Amino acid sequence: MAHKKVNLPEKICVVCQLPFSWRKKWEKNWEEVKYCSDKCRLNRNSNNKIPNSN
């Protein structure tokens, strides 16, 4: 029987602004997790730049 993941904590990724759920690999540092994936973590600077208003 498959295990259903219910009632897992969620956060919003600071880069893509999409919700992501708790994962076992984040068990010890869930409070510090900010990014939903390595892709977002690596792109954190490119997506957060404020456009120049010239």
JOFEN-V472388 format. One record per residue. RES is the residue in one letter. PHI is phi in whole degrees, -180 to 180 (* if undefined). Layout:
BEGIN
RES/PHI  RES/PHI
END
This chain:
BEGIN
M/*  A/-74  H/-86  K/-95  K/-92  V/-121  N/60  L/-84  P/-62  E/-127  K/-138  I/-106  C/-66  V/-73  V/-96  C/-91  Q/62  L/-104  P/-74  F/-140  S/-102  W/-57  R/-128  K/-56  K/-67  W/-98  E/-54  K/-84  N/-135  W/-56  E/-63  E/-93  V/-69  K/-123  Y/-117  C/-77  S/-157  D/-65  K/-60  C/-67  R/-62  L/-74  N/-97  R/-59  N/-82  S/-72  N/-90  N/-100  K/-75  I/-86  P/-64  N/-74  S/-101  N/-83
END
